Amino acid sequence: MSVLESATRRIRKYVMLHYGNLLTTEEPSFDEKDKLWKAQLKSNYPRLIKNEYPEEERYIRVLPIKRLGTVCFNEVFQLLKECSIKREDSVKRLRSYLCMWQEKAENIVVLASSKQLADTGPARVFLNPVNKILNNFLQNRDLIITPEELEKVRAPNFVRWLTLLEDLKLINKKESGYSYGEMFTSLQKEANNDREFQILSMAYVLKESYPILKEVFGIKQFEPLVHLDSCYYRPALEAETVLHQRQETLFKRFINDYGYRPHIDLRHNLHELYNSRALCRKDSYYYANAELFDEMLEIKEAQLSDFSFPQT
């Protein structure tokens, strides 16, 4: 056995005994100048995922998480506490990465399902300013919304909405006022009617600006839908296969991940997701919209190089 192999074995044994069995290390390296061994902590975090139909199947996946801190040992493999991360700090980093994956999964859901989310009650209510502004140009392509006309508008956040739509090229600011933008033209060509144009416009705003809608505009009414949708798609993305899940399973996962919410609200949100085709249903089981799920898998592969889910 080589010196490196011996060092790797002894360091990993120490980490397992003193840092917990969820943590291990990358291959260590020896610092000739300081005469010490250094190793980066990592975790192969286990996930148990169940498919509930037609018969229960279980998938074991691991979530490889790196950069959980450095541990240092002297030449006789004694831990050097002054330059090693504490166990509790490495566990905090691990939890932080798990929260990061949860947030990334939610973002993937929004990117792939923006059109479906735009066809729900919250979109019709809370993205109504988008329709209010763009409908002016649907009625009259030659229209210019002048500064004088804007001064008479008393709607909250109206100027912010104009700025957002201008940034997204849905409208175009000129010296004389606002006209429609190039994305307005592109989406109108794609739509078969005015209602479809409205959905496409709201979907585009959601897809490009969901964090801004939450943090700047204070629109958090989409979160229950996104969270519940993520309670299905996150495990499916981890398993990399379409799952069939009972309503009760999704609600239990929602409450565990996001906190208590009355079932009367969750049933309503689940019905919104089903009606908009964000999720499909067979008997009492919900499963993925195949087209959306394929897109989510592509986004995950493109964006999440630090997260992968090989089967153990």
Secondary structure, DSSP 8 states (H G I E B T S, - for coil): --HHHHHHHHHHHHHHHHH-TT-EE---EEETTTTEEEEEEEEEEEEEEEE-SSS-EEEEEEEEE----EEEE-TT--B-GGGS--HHHHHHHHHHHHHHHHHHHHHHHHHHHHHHHTTSHHHHHHTHHHHHHHHHHHH-TT--B-HHHHTT---TTHHHHHHHHHHTTSEEEETTEEEE-HHHHHHHHH-SSHHHHHHHHHHHHHHHHHHHHHHTS---TTHHHHHHHHHHHHHHHHHTS---EEHHHHHHHHHHHH----HHHHHHHHHHHHHTTSEEEETTEEEE-HHHHHHHHHHHHHH-TT----B-
